[in-house]
């Protein structure tokens, strides 16, 4: 299992990119906050086994997020007021 700095940064980018695919504002913003918070929380880990475990969980989260985005986007809803004002 590759746990290099490059692999971890690539996982972070993939999670952020996938989170931005949500059509629902609330789910999208929650996913972005969760990814950023988790990476910020664990950035000071030094133990290799803990880093590998977090990386493995991150890969599982990415796969789950991909599935949830597909399912969530099947049920389109109207845009929220906050989304309309941001443009």
Secondary structure as GFF3:
##gff-version 3
##sequence-region A 1 87
A	DSSP	alpha_helix	5	19	.	.	.	ID=ss1
A	DSSP	alpha_helix	25	41	.	.	.	ID=ss2
A	DSSP	alpha_helix	48	73	.	.	.	ID=ss3
A	DSSP	alpha_helix	81	85	.	.	.	ID=ss4
###
